[in-house]
Each structure stands twice: as C-alpha cells, then as structure tokens.
Amino acid sequence: MTRVGVILSGCGYLDGAEIHEATSVLIALARAGVDYRCLAPDITLDVVDHRTGEPTGEQRNVLAESARIARGAIDDVADVNGADFEALILPGGFGVAKNLCNFATKGPDCEVHPKVERVLRQAHQAGRPIGFACIAPALGARIFGSENPTLTIGHDNETAAAIEKTGARHKPVGVTEIVVDTDRKFVSTPAYMENTNPAEVFEGVSKMVAKVLEMAGITTNA
C-alpha cells in the first residue's frame, strides 16, 4: 500500500497547484521517510501567464502539468481508490478552485470533479486522515460540509464566509499554524492564502503533514 496520496491540480499557482506548497508537502513526507504517490485528474486547464496574471487562451492537461511537480511519478485519480492510501493531502493553488472544482466561479455552490470527490469520499469513509492547504479546504468543505467540519483558509473573510455556507466551520489562524478536526480527521493550514513567504509556508505545511501522519498512525523518521 502506498502510504500517502498527494492530489495535484496542475503546475503553477494561478492555474494549477501552488508549487511551493506542493513541494513542501513532498519534502515533508520525504523527510519523514514516508512513501507517497502523486495523483491528478486527466482533464484540461486554461493556462495563465504567470508574468502578467492574464489568460493565454491555451489549454493544457492537468495530469501532464502535475507530472512536472511529481517528476513523472503520477497516477490518474480515475485509476485509484482513496481507501487504498493511509492518508491524502491536497496542496492549494487556484487549480484546486478551477480544475478540481469550480469554487472560483460558483463559491459554496460549486461542483467538485466527480473522480476527485470519489477518491476523497472513499478515503474519508475508510477513516483516513486528509490534509488541506491554502484554498483546498474550500473543496473539502463543499464535499463534507454536511458533517460540519472545522477548517481554515487563514484570514480571508470572504472565502471563510463562503466556506461556512457549506455547513463547515471556519477557524482563522496564521500561516505557520494548523487547524485539526479530530472527529473527521481533517488537518488544514492557510499557506499562501496569507500574505507570506516560502519559509513560513513550509513551516505550516510541515506541521500539517506531521499531524496527518500522526492521525494515520504512520511511524516516521522524526
């Protein structure tokens, strides 16, 4: 069994996975000596020029773009069962809100990509812990809002209000902090939802990863 699945949404914070957050997750897992596998859906994304912040009119493939971060070691979410992992982790980036779901345009009424939702529900139903960074708690809130989970996206009041409309409860914390929902085995951290830097993102993400591993009962090198 691969111990942890890391769900990516592309490559680049404006149209995919936030690279600092994704690599922070992978480094934290590697430091802990924990086996992981990256996952992503095989769908298209609309490309944004990260120099200007403007759409280019191009489209790329989320799975292929995510493979850049995973160094090619990646699986289509369509081919996996969430219960086959001991934990799942979702880095943030606008790709979560645009590719894995459409929270960016529909807010709390968004739809989640069905294969991504299936994997997360399978993991949750099997009692696996799930870690969320940055905007990813919004996706978690949409799927699991009926359970009233406690999550964080930091101090963005507008996004927090949207999350709470799903039924989730929001707790504001700083970038180096985490919010733990023990009953549902959810761990979240704000990451780049806060105005911050890579070192602080790594600190918060590392704490989130460590807690997820602890909740999964995974022995680490730490």
C-alpha positions as CSV (number, residue, x, y, z in Angstrom):
1,M,0.0,0.0,0.0
2,T,1.3,3.5,-0.9
3,R,1.0,5.3,2.4
4,V,0.0,8.8,1.3
5,G,-1.6,10.2,-1.9
6,V,-1.0,13.8,-2.8
7,I,-3.7,15.2,-5.1
8,L,-2.3,17.9,-7.5
9,S,-4.2,20.3,-9.8
10,G,-1.6,21.3,-12.4
11,C,1.6,23.3,-12.1
12,G,1.5,27.0,-11.1
13,Y,-0.5,28.9,-8.5
14,L,-2.7,30.8,-11.0
15,D,-3.9,27.8,-13.0
16,G,-2.7,24.7,-11.1
17,A,-1.1,23.5,-7.9
18,E,0.9,26.1,-5.9
19,I,4.4,24.8,-6.5
20,H,5.9,25.9,-3.1
21,E,3.0,24.2,-1.3
22,A,3.2,21.0,-3.3
23,T,6.9,20.7,-2.9
24,S,6.7,21.5,0.8
25,V,4.3,18.5,1.1
26,L,6.6,16.2,-0.8
27,I,9.7,17.3,1.1
28,A,7.9,16.9,4.5
29,L,6.8,13.4,3.5
30,A,10.3,12.5,2.2
31,R,11.9,13.8,5.4
32,A,9.5,11.7,7.4
33,G,10.6,8.7,5.4
34,V,7.0,8.1,4.2
35,D,6.1,6.6,0.8
36,Y,3.8,8.7,-1.3
37,R,2.2,8.9,-4.7
38,C,1.0,12.0,-6.6
39,L,-2.4,11.9,-8.2
40,A,-4.3,14.2,-10.6
41,P,-7.3,14.1,-12.9
42,D,-6.8,13.7,-16.7
43,I,-8.6,16.9,-17.7
44,T,-7.8,20.2,-19.4
45,L,-7.0,23.5,-17.8
46,D,-7.0,27.1,-19.0
47,V,-3.4,28.5,-19.0
48,V,-2.5,31.7,-17.2
49,D,0.7,33.7,-18.0
50,H,2.3,33.9,-14.5
51,R,4.2,37.0,-15.5
52,T,1.1,39.0,-16.2
53,G,-1.7,37.1,-14.5
54,E,-3.6,37.1,-17.7
55,P,-5.1,34.0,-19.6
56,T,-3.1,33.0,-22.6
57,G,-6.0,31.3,-24.5
58,E,-4.1,28.0,-24.4
59,Q,-5.2,24.8,-22.7
60,R,-3.0,22.1,-21.1
61,N,-3.6,18.8,-19.4
62,V,-3.9,18.8,-15.6
63,L,-2.3,15.3,-15.3
64,A,0.5,16.2,-17.6
65,E,1.2,19.5,-15.8
66,S,1.1,17.9,-12.4
67,A,3.6,15.4,-13.6
68,R,6.1,18.2,-13.8
69,I,6.0,18.5,-10.0
70,A,5.8,14.7,-9.5
71,R,8.8,14.2,-11.8
72,G,6.7,11.9,-13.8
73,A,5.6,9.6,-11.0
74,I,1.9,10.2,-11.0
75,D,-1.4,8.4,-11.4
76,D,-4.8,9.4,-12.8
77,V,-7.3,9.8,-10.0
78,A,-9.7,7.7,-12.1
79,D,-7.4,4.7,-11.5
80,V,-7.2,4.8,-7.7
81,N,-9.3,4.1,-4.7
82,G,-8.9,6.6,-1.9
83,A,-9.2,3.8,0.7
84,D,-6.0,2.2,-0.6
85,F,-4.0,5.1,0.9
86,E,-3.4,5.6,4.6
87,A,-3.9,9.4,4.1
88,L,-4.5,12.0,1.4
89,I,-3.1,15.5,1.2
90,L,-4.2,18.4,-1.1
91,P,-1.9,21.3,-1.7
92,G,-3.6,24.6,-2.8
93,G,-3.3,26.9,-5.8
94,F,-6.1,28.2,-7.9
95,G,-6.1,24.9,-9.8
96,V,-7.9,23.5,-6.8
97,A,-10.7,26.1,-7.2
98,K,-10.7,26.0,-11.0
99,N,-9.7,22.5,-12.1
100,L,-10.6,20.1,-9.2
101,C,-13.8,22.1,-8.6
102,N,-15.3,25.4,-9.7
103,F,-15.3,27.2,-6.4
104,A,-13.5,30.1,-8.2
105,T,-16.7,30.9,-10.1
106,K,-19.5,29.3,-8.1
107,G,-18.3,29.6,-4.5
108,P,-20.1,27.4,-2.0
109,D,-22.4,26.1,-4.7
110,C,-19.5,24.7,-6.7
111,E,-19.3,21.2,-8.2
112,V,-16.3,19.0,-7.4
113,H,-14.7,16.9,-10.2
114,P,-16.5,13.6,-9.6
115,K,-13.4,11.4,-9.7
116,V,-11.7,13.7,-7.2
117,E,-14.7,13.6,-5.0
118,R,-15.0,9.9,-5.2
119,V,-11.4,9.4,-4.1
120,L,-11.8,11.8,-1.1
121,R,-15.1,10.2,0.0
122,Q,-13.5,6.7,-0.2
123,A,-10.6,7.8,2.0
124,H,-12.9,9.6,4.4
125,Q,-15.3,6.7,4.7
126,A,-12.4,4.4,5.4
127,G,-11.3,6.6,8.3
128,R,-8.2,8.0,6.5
129,P,-7.0,11.5,7.6
130,I,-7.0,14.2,4.9
131,G,-4.7,17.3,4.9
132,F,-5.8,20.5,3.1
133,A,-3.6,23.6,2.3
134,C,-4.4,27.1,1.1
135,I,-7.7,27.1,-0.8
136,A,-8.1,23.3,-0.7
137,P,-10.3,23.5,2.5
138,A,-13.0,25.1,0.3
139,L,-13.1,21.9,-1.8
140,G,-13.2,19.8,1.4
141,A,-16.0,22.0,2.8
142,R,-18.1,21.5,-0.3
143,I,-17.8,17.7,-0.2
144,F,-18.1,17.2,3.6
145,G,-20.0,20.4,4.7
146,S,-22.9,18.3,5.9
147,E,-20.6,16.9,8.6
148,N,-19.8,20.5,9.9
149,P,-16.0,20.1,9.7
150,T,-13.7,22.7,11.2
151,L,-11.2,24.1,8.6
152,T,-9.1,27.1,7.9
153,I,-8.1,29.3,5.0
154,G,-6.4,31.9,7.2
155,H,-7.9,35.4,7.5
156,D,-9.7,35.8,4.1
157,N,-13.1,36.8,5.4
158,E,-14.9,36.5,2.1
159,T,-13.6,33.0,1.4
160,A,-14.2,32.0,5.0
161,A,-17.9,33.1,4.7
162,A,-18.3,31.1,1.5
163,I,-16.9,28.0,3.3
164,E,-19.3,28.4,6.2
165,K,-22.2,28.5,3.8
166,T,-21.5,24.8,3.0
167,G,-22.0,23.9,6.7
168,A,-18.3,23.9,7.6
169,R,-17.0,25.9,10.4
170,H,-14.0,28.2,9.8
171,K,-11.3,29.0,12.3
172,P,-8.9,31.8,11.4
173,V,-5.2,31.0,12.1
174,G,-1.8,32.2,10.8
175,V,0.3,30.7,8.1
176,T,2.5,28.7,10.4
177,E,-0.5,27.2,12.3
178,I,-2.8,24.3,11.6
179,V,-6.4,23.5,12.4
180,V,-7.2,19.9,13.4
181,D,-10.6,18.4,13.2
182,T,-10.1,15.3,15.3
183,D,-13.5,13.8,14.8
184,R,-13.3,13.9,11.0
185,K,-9.5,13.5,10.8
186,F,-9.1,16.7,8.8
187,V,-6.0,19.0,9.1
188,S,-5.7,22.3,7.3
189,T,-3.2,25.2,7.1
190,P,-3.6,28.6,5.3
191,A,-0.3,28.6,3.3
192,Y,-0.5,31.2,0.6
193,M,-4.0,32.3,1.5
194,E,-1.9,34.5,3.8
195,N,0.5,37.2,2.6
196,T,3.6,35.3,3.3
197,N,6.9,33.7,2.1
198,P,8.1,30.1,1.3
199,A,9.7,29.5,4.6
200,E,6.5,30.2,6.6
201,V,4.5,28.1,4.1
202,F,6.9,25.2,4.6
203,E,6.6,25.5,8.4
204,G,2.8,25.4,8.3
205,V,2.7,22.7,5.7
206,S,5.2,20.6,7.6
207,K,3.1,20.8,10.7
208,M,0.0,19.8,8.7
209,V,1.8,16.8,7.2
210,A,3.2,15.7,10.6
211,K,-0.3,15.8,12.1
212,V,-1.8,13.9,9.2
213,L,0.8,11.2,9.5
214,E,0.2,11.0,13.3
215,M,-3.5,10.7,12.8
216,A,-2.9,7.9,10.3
217,G,-0.7,6.0,12.8
218,I,2.3,6.2,10.4
219,T,5.7,5.8,12.0
220,T,8.1,8.4,10.7
221,N,11.8,9.2,10.9
222,A,11.1,12.2,13.2
